[in-house]
Amino acid sequence: MTRKRKPLPFFENVTIEAVAAEGKCVTHIDDMVVFVPFVVPGDVVDLQIRKKKHKYCEAEAVRIVSPSDLRVEPMCRHFGVCGGCKWQNLRYKEQLKAKQQQVYDQLSRIGKVQLPEFEPILGSVKISEYRNKLEFGCANRRWYTKEEIAQLPPRVEGEESNLCDSAVGFHITGSFDKIYPIERCYLMDDLHNQIRNEIRDYAINRGITFFDIRQQTGLLRDLILRNSNTGEWMLIVQFHFEQDGDADLAKGLLQHVADCFPQLTSVMYVDNQKCNDTFGDLEVVCFRGNDHIFETMEGLKFKVGPKSFYQTNTDQAYHLYSVAREFAGLTGNELVYDLYTGTGTIANFVAGRARQVIGIEYVPEAIEDAKVNSRINGIDNTLFYAGDMKDILTDEFIATHGRPDVIITDPPRAGMHPDVVDVILNASPRRIVYVSCNPATQARDLALMDAKYRVAKVQPVDMFPHTPHVENVVMLVLRENV
């Protein structure tokens, strides 16, 4: 006999107390810690507990009894569903305060290192249409909210439904196979909405199949749109070719969108037969235009290809890199190592104030772009190497190329490999500038270097308004008598 589950509790008139991790907020009910998404501090709400753990609960706000003074009207109709902008309902000034606190909490609680007074967080130049890149998944069965399901007409057994379930949109949080259709996103220039919706409509009208990630069938798989401050636009479409005629259908779609949008200076595609949407190891075919676009920063031009990493908030990237350059304290005589250099943006940005800059990056295509970026900007004091950081950056590498005076490191979210940290410590540069998109792993790495380096400056930078994500720049200086 199956044991009947006890109903999860419901609470009325609960006051939300503070912002918590992952864009959620937190409150306390008796001795329970309760996390609630899509609310703001000061809201008075009715809560339905959805998950009950040993030390905490997760709840849903089923009714806002009294809205907080910190609450604002979300600009997007998809807010609360797509999960991309968890803080659109929170005043931007309060978002910045929460991010500043997040950096402090993680560096102090995880790193447990002595910290100086933080610089005030640098707010984003733009808080809408600030992104230069967005990626959308395609699915043959869209995801429906409970409210949408309730409004669907009843399905009659034996009759074919006239509903179109094909969708282009964002993944539902925590689900690899659930795509919610997006009509308009405010994170990028509105032209991207027009391009995406035209591709969707053309594909549906022409009977082009949308991808089924579980069955690994369907032609239209994924869209990536990039733009730049030079006015260029790049479209990358991932297809999944299965049968004769698919290539013609794909080229017909690409031709249509290229004709409809002359603003697209680069139209490219990939045939992806893998079980995931990454294409770093696949050939990207240029269908029309160039195989790249250009970004500019402080008079420099940067080539950005389909596989290149470039900060997704162009305007704010300038402020982020300016902080990194300032923290480096360059006089023109230094040898600088730029770790995880990507397309060499930071390396080339600081090269004018250094004797030489050596950049290291995992992606070979990005390193080739980094070399091009030096060449087109007339920069001749950079060297670039491709390979796994822990394999390239060794004591032998430093013995060959010279002991760095300054190391600038901008690793992925996972932070630096312990072997890389060890080599940095052995190299003993007088200064380290650590740029991070994840203060938690940054804090871990700071703790590993604490015996030899002290944290001299901390500067949070908001690159992603309406999300809980934050960049942070830390200046480390060599301790005396070490």
C-alpha positions in Angstrom: 0.0 0.0 0.0 1.4 3.4 -1.0 1.9 5.8 1.8 -0.1 9.0 1.3 2.0 12.1 1.2 1.4 14.8 3.7 0.3 18.1 2.0 3.0 20.7 2.0 2.2 23.7 4.1 0.6 27.0 3.0 1.4 30.3 4.7 -0.3 33.7 4.5 1.0 37.3 4.9 4.7 36.4 4.9 7.2 39.3 4.5 10.1 38.7 2.2 13.3 39.6 4.0 16.3 39.8 1.6 17.9 38.8 -1.7 19.5 35.4 -1.7 21.6 33.3 -4.1 20.6 32.5 -7.7 18.3 35.5 -7.9 15.9 34.1 -5.3 14.8 35.9 -2.1 14.7 34.5 1.4 12.4 34.7 4.4 12.0 32.8 7.7 8.9 31.0 9.0 9.4 29.9 12.5 12.7 28.1 12.4 12.5 27.4 8.6 14.7 29.1 6.0 12.5 29.6 2.9 13.7 30.5 -0.6 11.3 32.2 -3.0 11.8 33.2 -6.7 10.4 36.2 -8.5 9.7 38.3 -5.3 11.6 41.3 -3.9 12.5 42.3 -0.3 9.5 43.9 1.4 6.9 42.0 -0.5 4.1 40.6 1.7 3.0 37.4 0.1 1.0 34.1 0.5 3.4 31.2 0.1 2.9 27.6 -1.0 5.8 25.4 0.0 6.8 23.3 -3.0 9.9 21.5 -1.7 10.8 20.7 1.9 14.4 19.8 2.7 16.1 19.1 6.0 17.6 22.6 6.4 15.4 24.7 4.1 12.3 24.9 2.0 11.5 26.2 -1.5 8.3 28.0 -2.0 6.1 29.8 -4.6 4.5 33.1 -4.1 0.9 32.4 -5.1 -0.4 35.9 -4.2 1.2 39.3 -3.5 -0.7 40.7 -0.6 1.2 44.0 -0.4 3.9 44.9 -3.0 7.3 46.2 -1.8 8.4 49.8 -2.5 11.4 48.2 -4.1 9.2 46.5 -6.7 9.0 47.7 -10.3 6.9 46.5 -13.2 8.9 44.0 -15.3 9.4 45.2 -18.9 9.1 41.7 -20.4 5.9 39.7 -20.9 8.0 36.5 -20.4 9.3 37.5 -17.0 8.8 34.7 -14.4 8.7 32.0 -17.1 11.9 32.0 -19.2 14.1 32.4 -16.1 16.7 34.6 -17.8 16.0 37.9 -16.0 15.2 37.0 -12.4 15.4 40.6 -11.1 13.4 42.6 -13.6 10.9 43.3 -10.8 13.6 44.8 -8.6 14.8 48.4 -8.8 18.2 48.6 -10.5 19.7 50.5 -7.6 18.7 47.5 -5.3 20.1 45.0 -7.8 23.5 46.7 -7.6 23.4 46.7 -3.8 22.6 43.0 -3.8 25.5 42.3 -6.2 27.9 44.3 -4.1 26.9 42.3 -1.0 27.1 39.0 -2.9 30.8 39.7 -3.8 31.6 40.7 -0.3 29.9 37.6 1.2 31.6 35.2 -1.1 35.1 36.6 -0.8 34.8 36.8 3.0 33.0 33.6 3.7 34.6 31.3 1.1 38.0 33.0 0.7 38.3 33.9 4.4 41.1 36.4 3.4 41.7 39.9 4.7 39.8 42.3 2.4 40.2 46.1 1.9 37.2 48.4 1.6 35.5 47.6 -1.7 35.1 50.1 -4.5 31.4 50.9 -5.2 30.1 48.6 -7.9 30.1 50.0 -11.5 26.6 49.9 -12.8 25.9 49.0 -16.4 25.8 51.8 -19.0 22.6 50.2 -20.4 20.1 48.1 -18.5 18.2 47.0 -21.6 19.4 46.0 -25.0 22.9 45.7 -23.5 23.8 42.3 -24.9 25.7 41.6 -28.1 25.0 37.9 -28.2 21.9 35.7 -27.6 21.3 32.0 -28.3 17.9 30.4 -28.8 17.0 26.7 -28.8 14.5 25.2 -31.3 12.1 22.4 -30.3 9.3 20.5 -31.9 7.3 20.5 -28.7 7.2 23.8 -26.9 6.8 24.1 -23.1 3.4 25.4 -21.7 2.8 27.2 -18.5 0.0 25.9 -16.2 -2.1 29.0 -17.3 -1.5 28.2 -21.0 -2.5 24.6 -20.6 -5.7 25.6 -18.9 -6.6 27.7 -21.9 -5.8 25.1 -24.5 -8.8 23.6 -26.4 -9.6 20.0 -25.3 -8.0 17.4 -27.5 -10.5 15.0 -29.1 -9.4 11.4 -29.4 -8.9 10.4 -33.0 -8.7 14.0 -34.3 -5.4 15.6 -35.2 -4.7 18.8 -33.2 -4.2 22.0 -35.2 -1.9 23.4 -32.5 1.6 24.3 -33.6 4.0 23.1 -30.9 7.2 24.2 -32.7 9.1 26.8 -30.8 12.2 29.1 -30.9 13.1 30.4 -27.5 14.9 29.9 -24.2 15.4 26.7 -22.1 13.3 26.6 -19.0 15.6 26.8 -16.0 17.0 23.4 -15.1 15.6 21.6 -18.2 17.7 20.6 -21.1 14.8 19.6 -23.3 12.1 22.3 -22.5 12.0 25.4 -24.8 9.6 28.2 -24.0 8.8 30.3 -27.1 10.0 33.9 -27.0 8.2 36.6 -28.9 10.2 39.6 -27.7 13.4 39.8 -25.6 14.6 43.1 -24.3 18.2 42.1 -23.7 19.4 42.8 -27.3 18.6 45.3 -30.0 15.1 44.7 -31.3 16.3 43.6 -34.7 17.2 40.3 -33.2 13.6 39.7 -32.4 12.6 40.4 -36.0 15.2 38.0 -37.3 14.4 35.2 -34.9 10.6 35.5 -35.4 11.0 35.6 -39.2 13.1 32.4 -39.1 10.5 30.7 -36.9 7.6 31.7 -39.2 9.4 30.7 -42.4 10.3 27.3 -41.0 6.7 26.6 -39.8 5.2 27.8 -43.1 7.6 25.7 -45.2 7.2 22.6 -43.1 10.8 22.6 -41.8 11.0 20.2 -38.9 12.2 21.5 -35.5 14.7 19.6 -33.4 13.7 16.9 -30.9 16.6 16.7 -28.5 15.4 13.4 -27.0 14.9 11.6 -30.3 17.7 13.5 -32.0 15.6 14.2 -35.0 14.5 17.4 -36.8 16.3 19.9 -39.0 16.2 23.3 -37.2 18.2 23.1 -34.0 19.7 26.3 -32.7 20.1 30.0 -33.5 22.9 32.4 -32.4 22.7 36.1 -33.1 25.6 38.5 -32.5 25.9 42.3 -33.1 28.6 44.8 -32.6 29.2 48.5 -32.0 30.3 48.8 -35.6 26.7 48.0 -36.7 27.5 44.5 -38.0 25.3 41.5 -37.4 26.1 37.8 -37.4 23.6 34.9 -37.6 24.7 31.3 -36.9 22.1 28.6 -37.5 22.7 25.0 -36.3 21.0 22.4 -38.4 20.7 18.6 -38.0 20.9 17.1 -41.5 19.2 13.7 -41.6 17.9 13.1 -45.1 18.0 14.1 -48.8 16.6 17.6 -49.3 17.6 18.9 -45.8 20.5 20.8 -47.2 18.3 22.5 -49.8 15.7 23.4 -47.1 18.4 24.9 -44.9 19.9 27.0 -47.7 16.4 28.2 -48.6 15.9 29.4 -45.1 19.3 31.1 -45.0 18.7 32.7 -48.3 15.3 34.0 -47.2 16.6 35.6 -44.0 19.7 37.1 -45.7 17.4 38.7 -48.3 15.0 40.0 -45.6 17.7 41.5 -43.4 20.5 43.2 -45.3 21.8 44.3 -41.9 23.2 40.7 -41.6 26.8 41.0 -42.6 27.6 37.4 -41.7 25.3 34.4 -42.2 26.7 31.1 -41.2 25.6 27.5 -40.4 26.7 24.3 -38.7 25.6 20.7 -39.3 25.5 19.4 -35.7 25.0 15.7 -35.3 26.1 15.7 -31.6 23.9 15.2 -28.6 24.5 18.7 -27.4 24.5 22.2 -29.0 28.2 23.0 -28.6 30.0 23.5 -31.9 33.5 24.4 -30.9 34.8 21.2 -32.6 32.6 21.5 -35.7 33.1 23.2 -39.0 31.2 26.5 -39.4 30.2 27.3 -43.0 30.0 30.9 -44.2 26.8 31.1 -46.3 26.9 34.8 -47.1 29.1 37.8 -46.1 32.1 37.6 -43.8 33.0 34.9 -41.3 33.4 37.5 -38.6 32.3 40.9 -37.3 34.4 43.6 -35.6 34.1 45.3 -32.2 35.9 48.5 -31.4 37.3 49.7 -28.0 39.3 52.8 -27.4 40.4 53.0 -31.0 41.2 49.3 -31.3 39.4 46.9 -33.6 38.7 43.3 -32.4 37.8 40.5 -34.8 35.0 38.3 -33.4 34.4 35.0 -35.2 31.5 32.4 -34.6 33.6 30.6 -31.9 35.1 33.6 -30.3 34.5 34.7 -26.8 33.8 38.4 -26.4 32.2 40.0 -23.4 28.5 40.1 -24.1 28.0 43.6 -22.8 30.1 45.7 -25.2 29.8 49.1 -23.4 30.5 47.7 -20.0 33.4 45.5 -21.2 35.3 48.8 -21.8 34.9 49.7 -18.1 35.7 46.2 -17.0 39.0 46.1 -19.0 39.8 49.7 -17.9 39.7 48.6 -14.3 41.9 45.6 -15.1 44.4 47.8 -16.8 44.4 50.3 -13.9 44.9 47.5 -11.4 47.9 46.2 -13.4 49.7 49.5 -12.8 51.7 49.3 -16.0 54.5 51.8 -16.8 55.7 50.5 -20.1 58.5 48.2 -18.9 56.5 45.2 -17.7 56.2 41.6 -19.1 52.5 40.8 -18.8 50.9 37.3 -19.0 47.2 37.4 -20.0 45.7 34.0 -19.0 42.5 32.8 -20.7 43.0 35.6 -23.2 40.2 34.6 -25.6 40.5 36.7 -28.7 43.2 38.7 -27.1 41.0 41.6 -26.1 42.7 42.3 -22.7 46.1 41.5 -24.1 45.8 44.0 -26.9 44.0 46.5 -24.7 47.0 46.7 -22.3 49.8 46.2 -24.8 50.3 49.9 -25.4 51.4 50.3 -21.7 53.6 47.1 -21.4 56.9 45.9 -22.8 55.4 42.7 -23.9 52.2 40.7 -23.4 51.9 36.9 -23.7 48.4 35.5 -24.0 47.3 31.9 -23.5 43.9 30.4 -24.5 42.4 27.0 -24.9 40.5 27.6 -28.2 42.9 27.6 -31.3 40.5 29.7 -33.4 40.4 32.4 -30.7 44.2 32.5 -30.6 44.2 33.0 -34.4 41.8 35.9 -34.0 44.0 37.3 -31.2 47.0 37.4 -33.6 44.8 39.0 -36.2 43.7 41.6 -33.7 47.3 42.5 -32.9 48.1 42.7 -36.6 45.2 44.9 -37.7 45.9 47.3 -34.8 49.6 47.5 -35.5 50.5 45.9 -32.2 53.9 44.1 -32.3 54.6 43.3 -28.7 52.2 40.4 -28.2 52.7 36.6 -28.4 49.8 34.1 -28.2 49.7 30.4 -27.5 46.9 27.9 -27.8 46.3 24.9 -25.4 45.0 23.8 -22.1 46.2 26.4 -19.5 47.6 23.8 -17.1 49.6 22.2 -19.9 50.9 25.4 -21.5 51.6 27.5 -18.4 54.4 25.6 -16.7 57.6 26.4 -14.9 59.4 25.5 -18.1 57.3 27.9 -20.1 58.1 30.8 -17.7 61.8 29.9 -17.8 61.7 30.2 -21.6 59.6 33.3 -22.0 60.5 35.2 -18.9 59.2 35.8 -15.4 56.1 38.0 -15.6 55.9 41.3 -13.7 52.1 41.2 -13.9 49.7 38.4 -14.5 46.1 39.2 -15.6 43.8 36.2 -15.4 40.2 36.0 -16.6 39.2 32.3 -16.2 35.9 30.6 -16.9 33.3 30.2 -14.1 35.1 27.1 -12.7 38.1 29.3 -11.8 41.7 28.3 -12.2 43.1 24.7 -12.0 45.2 24.2 -8.9 48.2 23.4 -11.1 47.8 26.9 -12.7 47.7 28.5 -9.3 50.9 26.7 -8.3 52.8 27.9 -11.4 51.6 31.5 -10.7 52.8 31.2 -7.2 56.2 29.9 -8.4 56.4 32.7 -10.9 55.9 35.3 -8.2 54.8 38.3 -10.3 54.7 41.4 -8.2 51.0 41.9 -9.1 48.1 39.7 -10.1 44.8 41.1 -11.6 42.1 38.5 -11.2 38.9 39.1 -13.4 36.1 36.7 -12.5 32.5 36.1 -13.6 32.1 33.9 -10.5 33.2 35.4 -7.2 32.7 32.1 -5.4 35.5 30.3 -7.4 37.5 33.5 -7.3 37.3 33.4 -3.5 38.5 29.8 -3.5 41.5 30.8 -5.6 42.3 33.8 -3.5 42.5 31.6 -0.5 45.1 29.4 -2.3 47.3 32.4 -2.9 46.7 34.2 0.4 50.0 33.1 2.0 52.0 34.9 -0.7 49.6 37.6 -1.9 47.3 40.1 -0.2 44.1 41.5 -1.7 44.8 45.2 -2.3 41.7 46.3 -4.2 38.3 44.9 -5.1 36.0 46.3 -7.8 32.7 44.7 -8.7 31.3 45.4 -12.2 27.8 44.8 -13.3 27.8 43.3 -16.8 24.4 41.6 -16.6 21.5 43.8 -15.4 18.3 42.0 -14.1 20.3 38.8 -13.4 22.2 37.8 -10.2 25.5 37.5 -12.1 28.3 39.9 -11.4 31.9 40.3 -12.6 34.6 41.2 -10.0 38.1 42.4 -10.4 40.7 41.9 -7.6 44.2 43.3 -7.4 46.7 41.1 -5.6 50.1 42.3 -4.6 53.1 40.3 -3.4 53.5 40.3 0.3 56.7 41.7 1.7 59.3 39.4 3.1 57.9 36.3 1.2 
